[in-house]
Amino acid sequence: MSQNTAATQAALAQRLMQTIKPLVPVWLRTYYHVRREQQHDARYGTKPPGEVFSDVYHSSLWGEADEPGFFSGTGSHDPRIVEPYAEAVTALLRELPRKPDVVDLGCGDFHIGSRIRPACGRYVACDVVAPLIASNRARYAHLDVDFRCLDIAGDELPAGDVVFLRQVLQHLDNGRIARVLARLHRYQVLVLTEHLPLARDFPPNAKKRLGASTRLARMVPSGVVLTAPPFNLKPVHSRVLCEVREGAGVIQTVAYTLH
């Protein structure tokens, strides 16, 4: 088959899907999407996080950048999402008596981390994908960031004043989330970002496999809420820093004072 023929067939298939989509019931489209997302995660079985998320990047399950390299998804690059987050977190950090030492757990391609770097003292950025960390070291060498490859649910975490977890826990199973949470006591402030359902009465912390999908990809959407069972985080204080509508949910960032 020639490239022209393949391209024509792909275009026709896409046009056909666009024609059919309005005729398919919403519940059926939702079911198909949920099944597809769950099947993606199920194929990883018991593989360790490093292998899982290396494949997520290799397969472009979070999308592709305009230029070669790692891409952590539109949630890390869409200005409509990035700008409110960077402004709110920078404002929070500047309220502190000095520039805090921060630890970024699940730093991804560091597009967002690079935006808030000037408001921080020492900056340690961690991710479980080794080639991604190597790429970040080369790309952001001028920012004086300590990039480390580690498993946030299994390895010892770096010391710091403030810890960032931005749309990371939503990709983990509950067991790993609990192990991460048990390691956060060394930090004074947790800045947590999660993609949550729009409805405020959603059932929190549904069980999920490790993988690219989130708990929104369910017939009854869910999301990670650390203050709800089974995690039951009891912060000294909490406040919502920003919320941005995205798709069928909202990306919410909350600052928790841990002690």
N, C-alpha and C positions, 0 to 999 in steps of 0.2 A: 504493500500500500504506500503510495507517495505521500509526502508531507502535506501537499495541498489537499489531497483527498481526506487525510486524517483530520486536518484543520476544519475542512468543510463539514465533516460528520460531527465533530465536536461542537461546532457552532449550531448545527441543526438540533443536536441533542439538547443544548442549552436553551435554544428557543422553544423546543417542545416542552421542556420542564417549566419554563416561564408561563407557557400557555396552560399547562395542566395544573400548576400550583394553586391558582385561585379556586379550582374545582374540588380540591382535596380538603376534607374537613380539618379544622384546626387541631382537633384531638389526635387525628391520624398523623399529621405532620409532626406534632409534638412527640408522639410515640416513636416515630421513625428517628427523629433527632436524638432522643434519649437512648434508644437502642444502639445507635451508631456510636455515640459517645461512650457508653458502657462497654461495648465490644472493643473499642480502642484500648481502654484501660485493662480489660480482662486478658488481653493477649500478652501482657507483661508478666502474668503469674506472680511468682515470688522473686523476680529479679530485683537486685538492689537499686536504690534510687539513682545512683550514678548512671547505670545502664538505661534505666527508664527515661530519664530526662535527657540523656544524650540522644536517644532515639526520637524523643519529642522534637528536639531541635533539628535533627537530621531529616526528619519527615515533614518539617515545617507545619506541625500541627497547630502552632500558634500564629501562623501566617509567615510571610516572607518580606524582607526589607527590599527597598529599591536598589540597594547596593549589596555586594556579597558580604557575608558575615552572619553572626548570630542575631536573632530577632526574638525578643521576649513578648511580642504581641502588641496589639493596638493599645492595650491598657497602659503600656509603657511608652507609647509614642504619640498617641492622639493628643494634640494640644488641648483639646476640650477636657481631657482627663488629667493630663500632666500638669498644666498650669495651676489649677486650683490646689492640687496636692503640693506642688513645690512651694507655692506661696504660703499655704497654711503651715506646713512643716517648718519652713524657714522662720516664720513668725514665732512658732513655738520655741525653737532652739534659741532665738534671740531674746526670749524672755528669761532665760537662765542666766545666772550670775557670771558665767564664763562660757566660752565655746566648749561644748561637751565632747568627750570622746565617744564615738558612736560605733556600733556594730550593725552591719547590714546583712541580715540572714536571708539568703536567696536573692542575691543582688542582680541576677540575670545579666542582661547586656549592659547594665550600668548607665543607661541613658538617663534615668531619673536620678540615680545617685550622683551623677555628675552635676546635676542642677542644684543640689543642696550641699555639695561639698564645701563651698565657701563659708557656710555657717557652722561648720564642725571643727573640732580640734583634730585629734587623731581619728582616722577613718579606717576601719577594717571591714572589707566587703567579702562575703563568703558565698560560695555556690558549690553544688555537688558535681557539676560538669567540668572536668579538668580542662578540655580544650577551650571552653568558654572563659575560664579564669585566665588561661594563657593569652587569649585574645584581648581580654580586658587589660592585662598588665602592659601589653604593647600599645594598645590604643589610648590608654589613659595614664601613661607613664608620667605625664606632666602634672598630674593632680595630687601626687604624693598620697596614694592610697595603697594600703596593705591588702592585696588580693590573696585569698586563701581558698583552697579546695577542701571542703569538708562536708560531712553529713551532719546536718543540724540536729537530727534525732538520735545520733549515736556517738558523735565526737564531742570532746570538750570544747566549749564555746569561748571565744576571746573575751577578755575583760573590757568593760566600757561603762559609760553612764547611761546612754540611751541605746535601745535596740529597735531596729526597724524590721518588721515582717510585712512586706507589701505583696498581697495576693500570692502568698506562698502556702499557707496552711490549707487553703481551699483545694489544693491539689493532693493533699496527704490524707491517708487513712487516719481514723480516730486514735489508733494506738500510737502512731508516730506523733500526732499532735500532742498527746498526753506526755510523751517523752520530751518533746521540745519545751512544753510548758514547765516541766519540772526543772529545766535548766535555766529558766529566765530569772530566778530569784536574785541573781548577782547584779541585775540592772535596776536602776532607779525608775526609769520610764520606758514603757513599751508603746511604740507607735505601730498600731495594727491596722492593716487595710484588707478588707474582704469584699467580695462581690456577693451581695445578698439579694434575696427576692424583694420585690416592691412591697408586697403585703407584709405588714409588721407582725402578723400573727402566724408566720411560717413556723413549721417544726424545725428547731435548730439541730445542728450536728448529726445529720443523717449519716449512716454508715456508707462508706465509699472506698473503692480501691485506689491505690496509689496510681497517679497518671495525669494526663493532660487536662481531663475534664474537671468540672467543679460540681458542687452539690446542686447547682441550679438545673443541671441536666437530669432532672427526675420528673416523673408525672406529677408529683407533689414537690415543688421546689424547696430546697433547704439551703442553709448557709452556716458558716462557722461562727458561733457565738461563745467566746471563752468563758463568759460569766454564767452560762447555762450548763446543766448536766450534759455529759458526764465530766466536764472539766472544772466547773465551779470556781473559776478565778475570782478572788476577792480583793480587788484593788482598793487602795486608800482613796483614790479619786479617779474619775474618768470624765472625759468630755469629747464630744464629736468635733473634729477639726474641719472636715469637709465631706460632702456627699455629691456624687455626680451620677446622674441617670445614664445607664448604659444597657441597651438592649431591653431584656425583660427584667432587669434588676437595677440595683444601685450600688455603686462602688463607694463604700463608707470607710473613712479613716478616723480612728479613735485613739486618743492618747490616754494610757493608763498609768497612773502613778502607783508603782508596785510597793514602795516602802519609803 
